[in-house]
Amino acid sequence: MIEWEETDTGLRAFDRTKTEISVGAPDWQSGGRGCDIERPIDETAAGYASELRFPPNLVTIIDVESDERHHHGSDTELLELPEGEYLANIHGNVKTYLRFSGPATIRKTSDFDALIVSFHDRIPVTLGFRSHHEIPVDTITVPPTTEGLATAISYASSSHKVTGADRSFPTLRGHPPRFEVGNELRIPEPVRKTKKDAGIEMRVPDDFGTLFVTAPLAYYLQADVIVENRPTPVLRAPSVNFTYTFSPLPDYQHEVAEMLRQVFFIDCLVRNAGPYHWNLAEMSLLDELELDSETIYKSTPAEQLVAYDLCEFGRIDDELPDWHLSMYVEPSVENISTLPYLLANLSLIYLPNSSNLNRNELLDASLGDFYRNAPSEVNESSELNVTQRATAGGGSYRAMRAEEVTSVERINPTLHRGRVHGWLAEGVPIDVFKADPSAYENRFAYLDRDSDDIEVELVLNDEEMGDEHEDAADIYLDRAEDLPIEVTIHENLTRDELAELLETPCDYVHYIGHCEEDGLRCPDGNLSVEDIEESKVQTFFLNACGSYYEGMELIKKGSVAGAVTFNKVLNKQAAKVGVSFARLLINGFSIQDALQLARRRIMMNKDYAVVGDGTHILTQSDNCMPFLGNVERLGEKFRITFNSLSVSMIGGIYQPYIENNNESNLHENESSFVLTANELRSFLKRAEMPILYDAELYWSEESQLLDQITQY
């Protein structure tokens, strides 16, 4: 759902997740009949304008009559359009279409601050908007049987808008229907009508474990799933006489993951033969597979499956992104309801496995990560007293007394392929976010709120931790200049005041203080989250010692996701994590990615974790999706490597705005450029993204980073 409103400078469109786009139009006047936009849209706005100013996103312009296409990406040159009828597709935080009659000029400002569409006069234009944040419309009632779950998985792909290679676009898959466990199977009629027959089926053994693991591949292939009394799963396409036999569990979970990876990424290459094509950097990989993309694109899904199976995917596998998300899920009836949310993110699903983790192993794991991420000046001599410093010294803790902190017994999860990992099973693992079924449903309570602003509550309940409080406040207030963010600062909240804050609707609470066995420290005692009726806080960071159980209770009582600690944390290190996390989260990084980056430069990095849905995002990014850059010195020049970190946009594309770069890349695939110091500085000043340089994390425009670039 999209709404729009006129502003002093033009108009603004926004969706239920408070994601927005502002369109500058100094002489905008609403009115007119508007033109049809033959694309899926949520809302249109008709009016008159002589110039429209958008965020500096990629844009495709289509001549409606001739179907000729123009692209405007990382260049700042003028694109001049002659007389004609045009539809512009602007790729931003909100999908935006612009219908107009030419002539017109398209350009980006020299500092890549805006995309500008100019006309010869004030003319009638039609804007169309669509939200990227889709929610399930229908609900499938699933009986707690393998047959019922197999049928539900079969209909999950009813959300797909297309078949074939274009299903790899994130905007064309849609959100699967909800799964609700009940006594009888019920498939809503709209779901039955929209399910497409891909001519593919998966016949699997009659057990929940196999079905959970099967779900992502079946969903993507739009396959029918049938449970049988058989020893191994089979993938079939009867119309082309194709049969592929998998191994039984546990090997099956790896084989099905590799099959999904192969089909998905070849789809991402083959689809460039269709109407939605770009100058994709990875296109040469098809030559190594000896595949004719134009022929395959026009084939049926079953025929495509055969062609993909026959090629040697191993030739190009290393040139493609790692899989974006892997979930480790206990295949229980209680977790059936979470499957649509995992499928919407196209997550791999593995069965959970782990080992015990003693104190020394945990310390070794933390220090190993720390030294892998350490700057070059950190050398072996600094490791002599590392155990003593990591466990005993280094400043005050965020606890009144160490014995009052609730420490958490952690396990070492067996992780498989993937960049981000989540755990939906028993135990408290390290290195992954700890999910809970309630987190996925809780998000819907925050979609229809009275306030259009993103409400941030910053709480300081210990004056000794004021540095983090001041720095975080500056970050939130600075971001409020770009987005509708309302920041409220609190100090020394009592138990009743803190309880009221947690029970009052808001989007994010950053708590700085102490946490003990009986709850969060307040001036008049401790507040246990168990004592509040309901959490109405969408996301949170409890930056206090041993806050894991309080955080999990917030999730169970209504929150979506949050960052917590497992044990005692040193005040100085906690402040470093808190400030970094604040900036990453408020600039569009998911909670898991924000914490993963923020904790990388403290020794006891395993003491921080995410609970709830770690893929959840609080705010939009100025760059359409969050990016991470890595800069390294090459003599007198520098290499900058980009990667986009967006779980929900897997299958999309991005294009770094580097001079003379006209290629796009698949999301989560790295792209690199060699620049002079002046070129790099110029880029960093406008990039608005986090940068790793010599293993330290900076924001791109920080003077401390820019000064290092100019030293040579």
C-alpha positions as CSV (number, residue, x, y, z in Angstrom):
1,M,0.0,0.0,0.0
2,I,1.3,3.5,-1.0
3,E,0.1,6.9,0.0
4,W,1.3,10.2,-1.4
5,E,1.1,13.9,-0.4
6,E,2.1,17.2,-1.8
7,T,5.0,19.0,-0.1
8,D,6.6,22.4,-0.3
9,T,9.1,21.1,-2.8
10,G,6.9,18.7,-4.8
11,L,5.5,15.4,-3.5
12,R,6.3,12.5,-1.3
13,A,5.2,8.9,-1.5
14,F,5.5,6.4,1.4
15,D,4.4,2.9,2.3
16,R,3.3,1.2,5.5
17,T,6.9,0.4,6.5
18,K,7.7,4.2,6.5
19,T,9.9,3.8,3.4
20,E,9.5,6.8,1.1
21,I,10.6,8.7,-2.0
22,S,10.6,12.5,-2.3
23,V,10.1,13.9,-5.8
24,G,11.2,17.5,-6.3
25,A,8.9,19.5,-8.5
26,P,9.1,23.3,-7.9
27,D,6.1,24.1,-10.1
28,W,4.0,20.9,-9.4
29,Q,0.3,21.3,-9.8
30,S,-2.0,18.3,-9.2
31,G,-4.7,17.6,-11.7
32,G,-5.5,16.1,-15.1
33,R,-6.7,12.7,-16.1
34,G,-3.4,10.9,-16.0
35,C,-2.2,8.2,-18.3
36,D,-2.3,4.4,-17.9
37,I,0.8,2.8,-16.5
38,E,0.7,-0.8,-17.6
39,R,2.8,-2.1,-14.7
40,P,1.8,-3.4,-11.3
41,I,1.5,-0.2,-9.1
42,D,-0.1,0.7,-5.8
43,E,-1.0,4.3,-6.4
44,T,-0.7,7.0,-9.1
45,A,-0.4,10.8,-9.0
46,A,-1.3,12.9,-11.9
47,G,-0.3,16.5,-12.4
48,Y,1.8,19.1,-14.3
49,A,5.5,19.9,-14.0
50,S,8.4,21.3,-16.1
51,E,11.0,19.4,-14.1
52,L,11.1,16.4,-11.8
53,R,14.0,15.6,-9.4
54,F,14.4,12.1,-8.0
55,P,17.0,10.4,-5.9
56,P,20.1,9.4,-8.1
57,N,18.8,5.9,-8.9
58,L,19.2,3.7,-12.0
59,V,16.5,4.5,-14.6
60,T,15.2,2.7,-17.7
61,I,13.2,4.7,-20.2
62,I,11.0,2.9,-22.7
63,D,9.5,4.4,-25.9
64,V,5.9,3.2,-25.5
65,E,5.3,3.0,-29.3
66,S,8.6,1.5,-30.6
67,D,9.7,-0.3,-27.4
68,E,13.2,1.2,-27.7
69,R,15.0,1.3,-24.4
70,H,17.4,3.8,-22.9
71,H,19.4,3.3,-19.7
72,H,20.9,5.9,-17.4
73,G,23.1,4.7,-14.7
74,S,26.5,6.0,-13.3
75,D,27.0,8.6,-16.0
76,T,26.2,12.3,-15.6
77,E,25.9,13.1,-19.4
78,L,22.6,14.3,-20.9
79,L,20.3,11.7,-22.3
80,E,18.1,13.6,-24.8
81,L,14.8,12.1,-25.8
82,P,13.0,13.2,-29.0
83,E,9.2,13.6,-29.4
84,G,7.4,10.5,-28.2
85,E,5.5,8.7,-25.5
86,Y,7.7,7.4,-22.7
87,L,7.6,5.3,-19.5
88,A,10.5,5.7,-17.1
89,N,11.2,2.9,-14.6
90,I,13.1,4.4,-11.6
91,H,14.7,1.8,-9.4
92,G,14.6,3.2,-5.8
93,N,13.4,2.5,-2.3
94,V,9.9,2.9,-3.6
95,K,9.5,1.6,-7.2
96,T,8.6,4.6,-9.2
97,Y,7.2,5.0,-12.8
98,L,6.9,8.2,-14.8
99,R,4.7,8.5,-17.9
100,F,5.2,11.5,-20.1
101,S,5.3,12.9,-23.6
102,G,8.7,14.0,-24.9
103,P,10.9,15.7,-25.8
104,A,12.8,15.5,-22.5
105,T,16.3,15.4,-21.1
106,I,17.6,13.0,-18.4
107,R,20.7,13.7,-16.4
108,K,22.3,13.3,-13.0
109,T,23.9,16.1,-11.1
110,S,27.7,16.1,-11.1
111,D,27.8,15.1,-7.5
112,F,25.3,12.3,-8.1
113,D,22.9,13.9,-5.7
114,A,19.8,13.7,-7.9
115,L,18.3,12.3,-11.1
116,I,16.6,15.2,-13.1
117,V,14.0,14.8,-15.8
118,S,13.4,18.1,-17.6
119,F,10.7,19.1,-20.2
120,H,10.4,21.9,-22.6
121,D,7.5,23.4,-20.7
122,R,5.1,22.4,-17.8
123,I,3.4,19.3,-19.2
124,P,1.0,16.7,-17.9
125,V,2.8,13.8,-16.2
126,T,1.7,10.6,-14.4
127,L,3.7,9.1,-11.5
128,G,3.1,5.5,-10.4
129,F,4.4,4.1,-7.1
130,R,4.8,0.5,-5.8
131,S,6.1,-0.7,-2.5
132,H,8.9,-3.2,-2.4
133,H,7.6,-4.4,1.0
134,E,5.0,-7.0,0.1
135,I,3.0,-8.8,2.8
136,P,1.0,-12.0,2.6
137,V,-2.6,-11.3,1.4
138,D,-4.1,-14.8,2.0
139,T,-3.8,-17.5,4.6
140,I,-3.4,-21.3,3.9
141,T,-4.7,-23.4,6.7
142,V,-2.3,-26.4,7.1
143,P,-3.2,-29.5,9.0
144,P,-0.3,-30.8,11.1
145,T,0.5,-33.6,8.7
146,T,3.2,-34.1,6.0
147,E,0.5,-34.2,3.3
148,G,-0.9,-30.9,4.5
149,L,2.5,-29.2,4.6
150,A,3.4,-30.6,1.2
151,T,0.3,-29.1,-0.3
152,A,0.9,-25.7,1.4
153,I,4.4,-25.6,0.0
154,S,3.1,-26.4,-3.4
155,Y,0.8,-23.3,-3.2
156,A,3.4,-21.0,-1.7
157,S,4.6,-20.0,-5.2
158,S,1.1,-18.6,-6.0
159,S,2.7,-15.3,-5.2
160,H,5.0,-15.5,-8.2
161,K,3.9,-13.0,-10.9
162,V,5.8,-14.9,-13.7
163,T,7.3,-18.2,-14.6
164,G,10.7,-18.8,-16.1
165,A,13.9,-16.8,-15.6
166,D,12.2,-13.6,-14.7
167,R,11.2,-15.1,-11.4
168,S,14.7,-14.3,-10.2
169,F,13.8,-10.6,-10.0
170,P,12.8,-10.0,-6.3
171,T,10.0,-7.7,-7.4
172,L,8.3,-10.5,-9.4
173,R,8.2,-13.2,-6.8
174,G,5.9,-11.6,-4.2
175,H,5.2,-12.8,-0.7
176,P,3.8,-16.3,-0.2
177,P,0.5,-16.7,1.7
178,R,0.6,-17.1,5.4
179,F,0.6,-20.7,6.9
180,E,-1.7,-21.2,9.8
181,V,-1.9,-24.7,11.5
182,G,-5.5,-25.9,11.7
183,N,-7.6,-29.1,11.6
184,E,-8.3,-29.1,7.9
185,L,-6.5,-28.0,4.8
186,R,-7.9,-24.8,3.3
187,I,-6.6,-23.2,0.2
188,P,-8.2,-19.8,-0.5
189,E,-9.7,-19.5,-4.0
190,P,-7.4,-16.5,-5.0
191,V,-4.4,-18.7,-4.2
192,R,-5.7,-21.6,-6.3
193,K,-6.3,-19.3,-9.2
194,T,-2.9,-17.6,-9.2
195,K,-0.8,-20.7,-8.8
196,K,1.0,-21.4,-12.1
197,D,1.6,-24.8,-13.6
198,A,5.3,-25.0,-14.2
199,G,5.2,-28.7,-15.1
200,I,7.7,-29.6,-12.3
201,E,7.1,-31.8,-9.3
202,M,9.1,-33.0,-6.3
203,R,8.3,-36.4,-4.8
204,V,9.9,-36.7,-1.3
205,P,10.0,-39.1,1.7
206,D,7.1,-38.8,4.1
207,D,8.8,-36.7,6.9
208,F,8.8,-33.1,8.1
209,G,12.6,-32.8,7.9
210,T,12.7,-33.5,4.2
211,L,9.8,-31.2,3.6
212,F,11.3,-28.2,5.4
213,V,14.6,-28.6,3.5
214,T,12.6,-29.0,0.2
215,A,10.5,-25.9,0.6
216,P,12.9,-23.2,-0.9
217,L,13.7,-25.1,-4.1
218,A,10.0,-26.2,-4.6
219,Y,8.9,-22.6,-4.0
220,Y,11.4,-21.1,-6.5
221,L,10.7,-23.8,-9.2
222,Q,6.9,-23.5,-8.6
223,A,6.9,-27.2,-8.2
224,D,4.1,-29.5,-6.9
225,V,5.3,-31.4,-3.8
226,I,4.1,-34.9,-3.1
227,V,5.0,-37.1,-0.1
228,E,5.4,-40.8,-0.7
229,N,6.8,-43.9,0.9
230,R,10.2,-43.6,-0.8
231,P,13.8,-43.5,0.4
232,T,15.1,-40.5,-1.6
233,P,13.6,-37.3,-3.0
234,V,13.1,-37.0,-6.7
235,L,12.7,-33.9,-9.0
236,R,10.7,-34.6,-12.1
237,A,9.5,-32.7,-15.2
238,P,7.3,-35.3,-16.9
239,S,6.7,-33.3,-20.1
240,V,10.5,-33.4,-21.0
241,N,11.1,-36.9,-19.4
242,F,13.4,-35.4,-16.8
243,T,14.2,-37.1,-13.5
244,Y,16.8,-36.1,-10.9
245,T,17.3,-38.3,-7.9
246,F,18.8,-36.8,-4.7
247,S,20.5,-38.5,-1.8
248,P,18.6,-39.0,1.5
249,L,19.1,-36.7,4.4
250,P,21.5,-35.4,5.6
251,D,23.2,-35.1,2.2
252,Y,20.0,-34.0,0.6
253,Q,20.1,-30.6,2.3
254,H,23.4,-29.7,0.6
255,E,22.3,-31.1,-2.8
256,V,19.0,-29.2,-2.8
257,A,20.8,-26.0,-1.8
258,E,23.3,-26.4,-4.7
259,M,20.4,-27.1,-7.1
260,L,18.6,-23.9,-6.0
261,R,21.8,-21.9,-6.3
262,Q,22.5,-23.2,-9.8
263,V,19.0,-22.6,-11.2
264,F,18.6,-19.2,-9.5
265,F,21.9,-17.7,-10.7
266,I,21.6,-19.1,-14.3
267,D,18.1,-17.5,-14.3
268,C,19.7,-14.2,-13.3
269,L,21.9,-14.4,-16.5
270,V,19.4,-15.9,-18.9
271,R,16.7,-13.2,-18.1
272,N,18.9,-10.6,-19.7
273,A,17.6,-11.9,-23.0
274,G,14.2,-10.6,-22.0
275,P,12.7,-7.1,-21.8
276,Y,14.4,-6.3,-18.5
277,H,18.0,-6.2,-19.5
278,W,21.1,-4.3,-18.4
279,N,24.8,-4.3,-19.2
280,L,25.5,-7.0,-16.6
281,A,29.1,-7.6,-15.6
282,E,28.5,-11.3,-15.1
283,M,27.0,-11.9,-18.6
284,S,30.2,-13.4,-19.9
285,L,29.8,-16.3,-17.6
286,L,27.1,-17.7,-19.9
287,D,29.7,-18.2,-22.6
288,E,31.6,-20.5,-20.3
289,L,28.4,-22.6,-19.9
290,E,27.8,-22.6,-23.7
291,L,24.2,-21.6,-23.1
292,D,22.1,-19.8,-25.7
293,S,20.2,-17.3,-23.4
294,E,17.7,-16.2,-26.1
295,T,16.6,-19.7,-26.8
296,I,16.5,-20.7,-23.2
297,Y,14.6,-17.6,-22.1
298,K,11.7,-18.5,-24.5
299,S,11.7,-22.1,-23.2
300,T,9.2,-23.6,-20.7
301,P,10.4,-23.9,-17.0
302,A,10.7,-27.6,-17.5
303,E,12.9,-27.2,-20.6
304,Q,15.0,-24.6,-18.8
305,L,15.5,-27.0,-15.9
306,V,16.9,-29.6,-18.3
307,A,19.3,-27.1,-19.9
308,Y,20.6,-26.0,-16.6
309,D,21.2,-29.5,-15.4
310,L,23.2,-30.4,-18.4
311,C,25.7,-27.5,-18.1
312,E,28.8,-27.5,-16.0
313,F,27.9,-25.0,-13.4
314,G,31.1,-25.5,-11.4
315,R,32.9,-23.5,-14.1
316,I,31.3,-20.3,-12.9
317,D,30.2,-21.0,-9.4
318,D,33.1,-19.1,-7.7
319,E,32.3,-16.0,-9.8
320,L,28.8,-15.7,-8.3
321,P,27.7,-14.4,-4.9
322,D,27.6,-16.5,-1.8
323,W,24.0,-17.4,-0.9
324,H,22.6,-14.5,1.1
325,L,20.7,-16.3,3.9
326,S,20.7,-19.7,5.5
327,M,18.3,-20.7,8.2
328,Y,18.7,-23.7,10.6
329,V,15.2,-24.8,11.5
330,E,13.8,-27.5,13.7
331,P,11.2,-29.2,11.4
332,S,8.4,-29.0,13.9
333,V,4.7,-28.2,13.7
334,E,5.4,-25.0,15.7
335,N,7.7,-23.7,13.0
336,I,5.4,-24.3,10.0
337,S,4.1,-20.8,10.3
338,T,7.5,-19.3,9.7
339,L,8.1,-21.0,6.3
340,P,6.4,-18.3,4.2
341,Y,8.7,-15.6,5.7
342,L,11.8,-17.7,5.0
343,L,10.6,-18.4,1.5
344,A,9.9,-14.7,0.9
345,N,13.7,-14.1,1.5
346,L,14.6,-17.2,-0.6
347,S,16.5,-18.6,2.4
348,L,18.1,-22.0,2.3
349,I,16.8,-24.2,5.0
350,Y,19.1,-26.7,6.9
351,L,18.5,-29.0,9.8
352,P,20.1,-27.7,13.0
353,N,23.2,-29.3,14.4
354,S,25.6,-28.1,17.0
355,S,28.3,-29.0,19.6
356,N,29.0,-27.8,23.1
357,L,31.2,-24.8,23.6
358,N,33.4,-24.4,26.6
359,R,34.8,-21.1,27.9
360,N,38.2,-21.5,26.3
361,E,36.8,-22.4,22.9
362,L,34.5,-19.3,23.1
363,L,37.5,-17.1,23.9
364,D,39.5,-18.6,21.1
365,A,36.7,-18.0,18.6
366,S,36.3,-14.4,19.7
367,L,40.0,-13.6,19.6
368,G,40.4,-15.4,16.3
369,D,37.7,-13.1,14.7
370,F,39.3,-10.1,16.4
371,Y,42.8,-10.8,14.9
372,R,41.5,-11.7,11.5
373,N,39.9,-8.2,11.5
374,A,42.7,-6.4,13.1
375,P,44.6,-3.4,11.6
376,S,48.1,-4.0,10.3
377,E,49.8,-2.5,13.3
378,V,48.3,-5.3,15.5
379,N,51.0,-8.0,15.5
380,E,51.8,-11.1,17.3
381,S,53.6,-9.3,20.2
382,S,50.2,-7.8,21.2
383,E,48.8,-11.2,21.8
384,L,51.1,-12.0,24.8
385,N,48.7,-10.8,27.5
386,V,45.5,-11.1,25.4
387,T,43.7,-13.6,27.6
388,Q,44.3,-11.6,30.7
389,R,43.1,-8.4,29.0
390,A,40.1,-10.0,27.5
391,T,38.8,-11.6,30.7
392,A,40.0,-9.4,33.5
393,G,41.2,-5.9,32.6
394,G,40.4,-3.1,30.3
395,G,38.0,-0.9,32.3
396,S,34.6,-1.0,34.0
397,Y,31.8,-3.4,33.2
398,R,28.1,-2.6,32.5
399,A,27.0,-4.4,35.6
400,M,26.9,-3.4,39.3
401,R,28.5,-6.7,40.4
402,A,29.7,-9.4,38.1
403,E,27.9,-12.1,40.0
404,E,24.5,-10.4,39.3
405,V,24.8,-10.8,35.6
406,T,22.9,-13.7,33.9
407,S,25.4,-15.4,31.6
408,V,24.1,-17.6,28.8
409,E,25.4,-21.1,27.9
410,R,26.1,-21.0,24.2
411,I,26.5,-23.7,21.6
412,N,28.7,-23.9,18.5
413,P,26.3,-24.3,15.5
414,T,27.4,-26.3,12.4
415,L,27.1,-23.7,9.7
416,H,26.8,-24.3,6.0
417,R,27.0,-22.1,2.9
418,G,25.7,-18.6,3.4
419,R,26.6,-15.0,4.2
420,V,23.9,-14.5,7.0
421,H,22.8,-17.3,9.3
422,G,19.7,-17.6,11.5
423,W,18.8,-20.3,14.1
424,L,15.2,-21.4,14.7
425,A,15.8,-24.3,17.0
426,E,16.7,-25.1,20.6
427,G,19.9,-23.7,22.1
428,V,21.7,-20.3,22.0
429,P,24.3,-20.3,19.2
430,I,27.1,-17.9,18.4
431,D,27.6,-16.2,15.1
432,V,23.9,-16.4,14.1
433,F,20.7,-14.6,14.9
434,K,18.4,-16.4,17.3
435,A,15.0,-16.4,15.6
436,D,11.5,-17.0,17.2
437,P,8.3,-17.7,15.3
438,S,6.5,-14.8,17.0
439,A,9.0,-12.3,15.5
440,Y,7.8,-12.9,12.0
441,E,4.2,-12.3,12.9
442,N,4.9,-9.3,15.1
443,R,6.0,-7.1,12.3
444,F,2.4,-6.7,11.0
445,A,1.5,-4.8,14.2
446,Y,3.8,-2.0,13.1
447,L,2.5,-1.4,9.6
448,D,-0.7,0.7,10.3
449,R,0.4,3.2,12.9
450,D,-0.9,6.7,13.5
451,S,2.5,8.2,13.2
452,D,4.3,8.5,9.9
453,D,7.6,9.3,11.6
454,I,10.2,6.7,12.7
455,E,10.2,7.1,16.4
456,V,13.5,6.6,18.1
457,E,13.8,6.4,21.9
458,L,17.3,6.8,23.4
459,V,17.6,5.8,27.1
460,L,20.6,6.5,29.4
461,N,20.1,4.9,32.8
462,D,23.7,5.3,34.0
463,E,25.5,8.6,33.8
464,E,29.0,6.9,33.5
465,M,27.9,5.7,30.0
466,G,27.2,9.2,28.7
467,D,29.7,9.1,25.9
468,E,27.8,6.5,24.0
469,H,24.6,8.4,24.8
470,E,25.9,11.6,23.3
471,D,27.4,10.1,20.2
472,A,24.3,8.0,19.4
473,A,22.0,11.0,19.9
474,D,24.1,13.0,17.4
475,I,23.8,10.1,14.9
476,Y,20.1,9.8,15.2
477,L,19.5,13.6,15.1
478,D,21.8,13.9,12.0
479,R,19.8,11.2,10.2
480,A,16.6,13.0,11.1
481,E,17.6,15.7,8.7
482,D,17.1,13.2,5.8
483,L,14.2,11.1,7.0
484,P,11.1,11.7,9.1
485,I,12.7,10.5,12.3
486,E,11.5,11.8,15.7
487,V,14.2,11.3,18.4
488,T,13.3,11.4,22.1
489,I,16.1,11.3,24.7
490,H,15.5,10.0,28.2
491,E,17.7,9.8,31.3
492,N,17.3,7.8,34.5
493,L,14.0,6.3,33.8
494,T,12.2,4.6,36.8
495,R,10.8,1.1,36.6
496,D,7.3,2.5,35.8
497,E,8.6,5.0,33.2
498,L,10.7,2.3,31.4
499,A,7.8,-0.1,31.4
500,E,5.5,2.6,30.0
501,L,8.1,3.3,27.3
502,L,8.3,-0.4,26.3
503,E,4.4,-0.6,26.2
504,T,4.0,2.5,24.1
505,P,4.2,2.2,20.3
506,C,7.7,3.2,18.9
507,D,10.1,1.9,16.3
508,Y,13.4,1.6,18.1
509,V,14.6,1.8,21.7
510,H,18.4,2.1,22.4
511,Y,18.9,1.3,26.1
512,I,22.2,2.2,27.7
513,G,22.7,1.0,31.2
514,H,22.9,-2.1,33.4
515,C,21.1,-5.4,33.2
516,E,21.1,-7.9,36.0
517,E,19.5,-11.2,36.8
518,D,16.2,-9.6,37.8
519,G,16.0,-7.1,34.9
520,L,17.1,-3.7,33.5
521,R,18.5,-1.4,36.1
522,C,16.5,1.7,37.0
523,P,17.0,4.2,39.8
524,D,14.3,2.6,41.9
525,G,15.1,-1.0,41.2
526,N,15.2,-3.4,38.3
527,L,12.5,-3.9,35.6
528,S,12.0,-7.5,34.3
529,V,10.4,-7.5,30.8
530,E,8.3,-10.4,32.1
531,D,6.4,-7.9,34.1
532,I,5.2,-5.8,31.2
533,E,1.9,-6.7,29.5
534,E,3.1,-6.3,25.9
535,S,6.1,-4.9,24.0
536,K,5.2,-2.3,21.4
537,V,8.8,-1.6,20.5
538,Q,9.5,-2.7,17.0
539,T,13.3,-3.0,17.4
540,F,15.8,-2.4,20.2
541,F,19.4,-2.5,21.4
542,L,19.8,-3.5,25.0
543,N,23.4,-2.4,25.4
544,A,23.9,-3.8,28.9
545,C,25.6,-6.8,30.5
546,G,23.7,-10.2,29.9
547,S,20.6,-8.7,28.3
548,Y,19.8,-11.8,26.2
549,Y,16.9,-13.1,28.2
550,E,15.3,-9.7,28.5
551,G,15.6,-9.3,24.7
552,M,14.1,-12.7,24.0
553,E,11.2,-11.7,26.2
554,L,10.6,-8.5,24.3
555,I,10.4,-10.6,21.1
556,K,7.9,-13.0,22.6
557,K,5.8,-10.1,23.9
558,G,5.6,-8.2,20.5
559,S,8.9,-6.9,19.2
560,V,10.4,-7.9,15.8
561,A,14.2,-7.9,16.4
562,G,16.9,-6.5,18.6
563,A,20.5,-6.6,19.6
564,V,21.6,-8.1,23.0
565,T,24.6,-9.3,25.0
566,F,25.3,-12.7,26.4
567,N,27.6,-11.8,29.3
568,K,29.5,-9.0,31.0
569,V,30.7,-6.4,28.5
570,L,33.3,-3.7,29.1
571,N,31.9,-0.2,29.1
572,K,34.5,1.1,26.5
573,Q,33.9,-1.8,24.1
574,A,30.1,-1.6,24.6
575,A,30.2,2.1,23.7
576,K,32.2,1.4,20.6
577,V,29.7,-1.3,19.5
578,G,26.7,0.9,20.4
579,V,27.8,3.9,18.4
580,S,28.7,1.9,15.3
581,F,25.5,-0.1,15.5
582,A,23.4,3.1,15.8
583,R,24.9,4.5,12.6
584,L,24.6,1.4,10.6
585,L,21.0,0.6,11.7
586,I,19.7,4.1,11.1
587,N,21.2,4.1,7.7
588,G,19.4,1.1,6.4
589,F,21.4,-2.0,7.4
590,S,19.5,-5.0,8.7
591,I,19.9,-5.6,12.4
592,Q,22.1,-8.6,11.8
593,D,24.4,-6.9,9.3
594,A,24.6,-3.8,11.5
595,L,25.7,-5.8,14.6
596,Q,28.0,-8.1,12.6
597,L,29.9,-5.0,11.4
598,A,29.7,-3.1,14.7
599,R,31.1,-5.9,16.9
600,R,34.0,-6.8,14.6
601,R,36.6,-4.6,16.3
602,I,36.1,-5.7,19.9
603,M,37.9,-8.6,21.4
604,M,34.9,-10.3,22.9
605,N,32.8,-10.0,19.8
606,K,30.9,-13.2,20.5
607,D,29.2,-11.6,23.5
608,Y,26.9,-9.7,21.2
609,A,24.0,-11.2,19.2
610,V,20.7,-10.5,17.5
611,V,17.3,-12.0,18.6
612,G,14.2,-12.1,16.5
613,D,14.2,-11.7,12.7
614,G,17.8,-10.6,12.1
615,T,17.0,-9.6,8.5
616,H,14.6,-6.9,9.6
617,I,15.4,-3.3,8.5
618,L,14.4,-0.3,10.5
619,T,15.0,2.5,7.9
620,Q,15.7,2.9,4.2
621,S,19.2,3.5,2.8
622,D,20.1,6.7,0.9
623,N,21.7,4.4,-1.7
624,C,18.5,2.4,-2.3
625,M,20.2,-0.6,-0.5
626,P,23.0,-0.7,2.0
627,F,26.5,-1.0,0.6
628,L,29.9,-1.8,2.2
629,G,33.1,-0.7,0.7
630,N,36.6,-2.1,1.3
631,V,39.6,0.1,0.4
632,E,43.2,-1.2,0.1
633,R,46.3,0.6,-1.1
634,L,48.0,-0.4,-4.3
635,G,51.2,1.6,-4.4
636,E,50.2,5.1,-5.2
637,K,46.7,4.1,-6.1
638,F,43.8,2.4,-4.3
639,R,41.4,-0.4,-4.9
640,I,37.8,0.0,-3.7
641,T,35.6,-3.1,-3.6
642,F,31.8,-2.8,-3.3
643,N,29.2,-5.2,-2.1
644,S,25.5,-4.7,-1.5
645,L,24.1,-6.2,1.7
646,S,20.4,-6.7,1.2
647,V,18.8,-10.0,1.9
648,S,15.4,-9.0,0.5
649,M,16.8,-7.8,-2.9
650,I,18.6,-11.0,-3.9
651,G,18.4,-11.3,-7.7
652,G,18.4,-7.5,-8.2
653,I,21.2,-5.4,-9.6
654,Y,23.3,-2.5,-8.5
655,Q,25.7,-0.1,-10.3
656,P,28.5,1.8,-8.4
657,Y,28.6,5.4,-9.5
658,I,32.2,5.4,-10.6
659,E,33.3,7.5,-13.6
660,N,33.3,5.5,-16.8
661,N,31.6,2.5,-15.2
662,N,28.6,1.4,-17.3
663,E,28.2,-2.1,-15.9
664,S,25.8,-3.4,-13.4
665,N,26.4,-6.3,-11.0
666,L,24.2,-8.8,-9.3
667,H,23.3,-8.0,-5.7
668,E,25.9,-9.3,-3.2
669,N,28.5,-9.9,-5.9
670,E,31.6,-7.8,-5.5
671,S,32.8,-5.1,-7.9
672,S,36.2,-3.5,-7.8
673,F,37.8,-0.3,-9.2
674,V,41.3,1.1,-9.1
675,L,41.4,4.8,-8.4
676,T,43.9,7.6,-7.7
677,A,43.8,9.2,-4.3
678,N,42.0,12.2,-5.7
679,E,39.4,10.1,-7.4
680,L,38.8,8.0,-4.3
681,R,38.5,11.1,-2.1
682,S,36.0,12.6,-4.5
683,F,33.9,9.4,-4.4
684,L,34.1,8.9,-0.6
685,K,32.8,12.5,0.0
686,R,29.5,11.7,-1.7
687,A,29.2,7.9,-1.1
688,E,27.4,7.9,2.3
689,M,28.4,4.3,3.1
690,P,30.6,2.4,5.6
691,I,34.2,1.7,4.5
692,L,36.7,-0.8,5.8
693,Y,40.2,0.5,5.5
694,D,43.1,-1.3,7.2
695,A,40.4,-3.4,8.9
696,E,39.0,-0.3,10.7
697,L,35.3,0.7,10.1
698,Y,34.8,4.3,9.0
699,W,31.9,6.3,7.5
700,S,33.0,7.3,4.0
701,E,33.1,11.1,4.6
702,E,35.0,10.9,8.0
703,S,38.0,13.1,8.0
704,Q,40.1,10.4,9.7
705,L,39.6,8.2,6.7
706,L,40.1,11.0,4.1
707,D,43.2,12.2,5.8
708,Q,44.8,8.7,5.4
709,I,43.9,8.7,1.7
710,T,45.8,11.9,1.1
711,Q,49.0,11.0,3.0
712,Y,50.5,9.5,-0.2
